[in-house]
Amino acid sequence: MIKTDVCIVGSGPAGASTSLMLSKLKIKHYIVDKATFPRDKTCGDGLILHTYKSLRILGLFDAFVANPKFIHSNKINLHIKNNLKLQFKEKEDRNRVISYGKRIDFDYFLVNELSKEYATCEFGSGVKSLEETSEGIIVTLKNGKQILAKIVVGADGIQSTVSKKLTGFIPDKKKMSTFISAYFNNVKMPLKNEAEIRLHYNKMPLFFYVFPLPNNEVNVTLGGNTQKIIDNNINLKDEIEAFIKNHPKVAPKFMDAKQISVWRGWGIPYHFSKQKVCGNRFFLVGDAAGLANSFYKEGVGTGMMSGIICAKKIATCLNENNFSDAFMSSYKKELDKEFGKLLRFSEFALKVARFKAIFAGVVKISKNIVEKRAFSIIRKRSY
């Protein structure tokens, strides 16, 4: 049996960032994933706010900016309706507020930076079982390998095995978003890599994105609250295809476009307030901890930053040789300090957005204030 201080389950952005930060703290660990890399991952492919902050902390920001697989923009336009939008932009001395890159490329970018000295990678075999013992948690992989860890980190996404086994938590569809995405080329996009983001109503608010990518490709996405989609019997594939074909502002952009992938579904959770994210010998990070933003859908950045916070807490636990629920509970408070205010505001905004006319009225009244204050919010949570 392999023995280690830390075993990270999942090597997406949250798990990889946990590993990278542990390596900076000179803590040896194992990181496991059911996939081998590079591997594809369905996502909206937008990278904002905490992604930048995390990359700075990890020392990877300059390499990220220089990588040709990622493109950047200093402006985001959120269209509330055809004649009303919110614009979020950087000041002249800062040249990116959002970046775009396929997850197959971004996740591989992070995995390639994992330390050969401190991180031992076990990729290509998922977790079969978890067993709590007095010495630690035994992680048994499907290939038969067993890892005894003093601390286990669940970075295994929305359907987290670690969370289910160690907390019994079942994600609530009322606190999840479901999306459908596909890649297109030859879409007529604005200059300077500006995205197309629109709020679309059909019995409920749905979010429509067209994010530019290298090689004249775009990611096209539509989605909203999972439970509301089920309750309103909305077929996202039919909905997005009709939207692309018929919306007066969108259809002209797709006149010469070609779909180059099938539609694929994915989801993000925002149940952090209800989720137990730590306990005896375990932590949860990223989607496993329900840390996605309910309104603007950031999940990669919050996942990465939670991994950094988690790694620092792990260092404290190891130094104190204390892995109890009580000692580790401050981790949730640290996450709440970093993300809580923005997550709660976003949930409130999403609730108001259900009422189309009221939300449009609020945006119209507060537009100037929101746009002026946006820079300070962006700067505090990015780079």
N, C-alpha and C positions, 0 to 999 in steps of 0.2 A: 504493500500500500504506500502511495506517495503521501508525504507529509509536507505541509506548507503553512505559512502564516495566513495567507489570503487566497481564496479561489473566487475569481470573477466569472460568472455565468453570463455569457453574451459579449460579443465584441463589436457591437454597433458603436455609434458615437459616445453613448453614455459609458459603456464598458471599456472602450478603448481609452477614453479620457481618464477613467479611474485608474487604469493600468499606467498610463503615461505619468500621472501625478504621483502614483506610488513609486515609480521608478525615479522621479525627481527627488523623492524622499528616501531613496535607497532602500526600499522595502521589496524583498523578493516575493514573488507570487506566481500563481497559475492563472491563465485566462483561457476559458473553453468556449467553443461555439459549435453548433451543429453544422454550420456551413464552412466551406473553405473559401478563401478570398483570392481574387475579387469575386463578389457575389452581388447579384442584383437585389434591389429593395424598392418596392413601390412606394412613392412619396411624391409630394408636390415639388420637391427639388429647390425650395427657397431656403436661404440661410441668412439669418438676421441676428441682431442684438447679442444675446449671450453666446452665440457661436463665435463672434469676434472676440468677446471678452475672454472666453475660454482659450481660444487659439493664442491670444497674447500671453496668458498665464503659462501656457504649455510651451511657449517659445516657437510656435509654428505659424504665426500670423504672416510673416514675410514670405515664407515658402508657399503658403496658401494663395496669397495675392499674386505671386509670380507664376503659379501653375496655370497652364493654358486650358485646362479642363474646366476652370471656373471663370465666370464673367461677373461683372459688378455694375451697379447703378447707384447714383446718388439721389434717386427720387422714386417714391412710391405713390401712385394714384389709386385711391379707393373710391370707386364710383358707387355712391349710395343710390342714385337714380341717374337718368340720362343727363340731367342738367344740374347735378349736385355731386361734388366729390370732395374728399379730404386729400390733401397733398402733404406727404411727409418727405422732407428733403434735408440733406446735410448742408452745412455751411461750406464756403468756397475752399477752406483749408482742409476739408475732409471729403474724400471722394467716393465713399460708398456707404449706403444705408441698407442695401440688400445685395446679396450675391446669389448666383444660381449655379448649380452643378448637380449632375446625376448622382444618386446615392451610391451606385456601383463605383463611382470614381471618388467621391468624398470619403466613404467608409474605408476604401482601400488606401487612400492617402493617409488616414489616421493609423490604420493597421501597419502600414509600412514603417511607421515611426516607433512602433513598440520596441522597447529595449531588449536587446539580446542578452544583456547582463542580468537584468532583474526580472524580466517577464518570460515565463515558459508558456508557449502557446500549444494548446491541444485543440486543433480545429478538425472538423469533419465528423464529429460524433456528439450527439445531443445528450442531455442529462436523462438518465433512466430513473434514478431515485435519489432522495436526500434522507439521511438518517442522523438525528441528533444524538450525540453521546456526551459523556462527561468531559472528554478530551477535545471535542469539536464537532463539526458536521462532516459526515462522510458523503461525498459527492460521487455517485456511481454513474459512469458514462455508459452509453449503449454498446460501446466496444469492449466493455468489461473492466476498464481501468477504474481504480478507486482513488480518490483524493481526500485525505483528511485535512481539513482546514480549521484554523482557530476562528476565522471569520469568513463567511460567504457573502458575496455581493450579487444580488439579483439585478442583472442588466439585460434581462431576456424579454423585454418588450411587453406589449399590451396583454398578452396571454401568458404572463410570467409563471413558469413552473415553480420558481423559488417562492414567489408570493403565495401561490396556491398551497404549496406543501407546508410552508412555515407560518402562514397567517390564516389560511382558509378563505382568503378574500376572493370574492367573485365580482368582476367588474360590472358596474351598473350601466345599462344602455342609456340611461338618462344623463349620464356623465361621460358620454363618448361621442365622437364625431365619426361618421363614415363618409368615405370619398371614393370617387372613381377617377382614374387618370389614364391618359394615353399620350404617346408622342406623335407630333405632326412636324412636317417641314413646309417651307414656303408660305408661312403665315406672315401677313403684312404687319409687322410690329413697328411701334414708334422708334424714333432715334434714341440713342444713348441707353439701350437695353432696358427701357421702361416696360414694366409689366402691365398686363390687363387684369385688373381685379375688380369684380363687380358683385354687388349684393343683388341676388335674384330671388323673387318671391313666387312661390307656388304653394299656398296654404301654410307656408313656413319660410323662414329665411334660409337661403342656400348661398354658398360662397363659390363664385366662379373665378378661376385663375388661369391666366396664360403667362407662363414664365419662360423667358428666352433662355436658350442654351447655346453652346458652341455648335458650329457646323450647320447653322441656319435651322436648327431644330427648336421646338418649344414643348413644354409640358402643359397639357390642358387638363384641368381638374375641376370637378364640381362635387360639393358635399355639404353636410350639415349634421345636426344632432341626430344620433342613431335612432333613438326612440321615436322622435318626431317623424323621421323618414318612414319607419315601420307603421306608425299610427296613421299616417296620411297616404300610405300605399304608393309611395313615390318610387318609380323605376329610374334610377340615376342615369342609366345608359340612354334610355329614351329621352329623358329630360335634357341631358347635355347635348345630344345630337339635335334636338329641336331648337335649343337655345342658339347653338352655333349657326344653324340654318336660317333662323327667323329673326334674331335680335337685330334691330336696325344699325346699331353701333358695332356689332361683332361680326355679323355675316359678311360684310365687305372684306374683312381681314382674312377670311377663309376661302375666298373665291378660287384661288389657285393652290390651296393647301392640299396636302396629301397625308392621310393617316398612315403612320409607319409602325405602329404597334397595336396590339389589341387593348381594349379597355380592361383595367385591372382595379380591383377594390382594395382598400386599406382603411385603417382606422387609427385614431389617437384617443387616449384617455385623459380626462381632466378631473379625476376623482381624488386628487391629493388631499383635500380637506377631510375626506372620509377614510383614507388609506392608512394602515399601519405600515410605516416605512422602515422600521428598525425594531429589533428585539434581541433576545439572547443569541449572540454570535452572528447576526445577519443585518445587512442593510439592503435597501432597494434604491435604485437610481433610474432616472429617465422615465420612459413610459411605464415601467414596472411600478414606479412610485406615483403614477398618474399626474405627471408634471407638465403635460402639454397645455398650451394656452388655448382657452375655449373660443376666443374671438379671432385672433389673428393667426392661430394654429401653429405657433412656434413649438416644436418638440425637440429638434436636434440640439438647439442651443441650451435649453433648460436641462436636457439630458446630460450634455457635456459638463455644464457648470455643476450639476448635482454630483457628477463623478469626482470632480475636483474637491468639492466640499467633503464628500464621503472619504476620499483618500486621506485627507488631513485628519478626519475623525478617527480613521483606522490607526493612524500613527499614534494618536493619543491613547487609544485602547491598548495597543501593543506595549507602549511605554509604561502604562499603568498595570498591565496584565489584568485588565478588567473588561470582561465581555458581557456583562449583565445587561438586562433590559433597562434598568434604571440608569446605568452609566451611559449607555448608548442613546438614551432618549433625547439628549440635547441636539442630536442630528436633525430631528424634525424641526426644532426651533430655528436651527441655522438655515434650513431650507426655506422656512417661512419668512425669515428675515430677508433672504435674497430674492424670493419670488412672490411671496404671499400677497403683497399689496397689489401688484399688477395682475396676478391671477384672479383675485377677488373682483377687481374693477372690470376685468374682461368678462367674467361671468355675469356681472351686472349689465354690462353693455349688450351682451348676447340676449339677455332677458328683455331688455327694452327694444332690441331690434326685431323681436317677434311682432311688434306693432308698427307696421310700415310707416304710416303717416306720422305717428308720434316720434318715431326714431328720426325720420327725415327732418321733422321740425326742430328737434333737439340739435341735430348736426348743423342745420342751417344757422341756428342762433349761436352755437358755440364754435363754429368753424374757425374763425380768426384766432380765438383763444387757444384752441387745440393745436392749430398749426404753428403758432408762436411758441407754445410750450413743448412741442414735440422734440425739438433739438435737445433740450436738457434731459428729457426722458431717455432718448436714444443714447446720448453720450454716457449717462450714468450706467447703462446696461450693455454697452458695447466696447468701444476701444478709445 
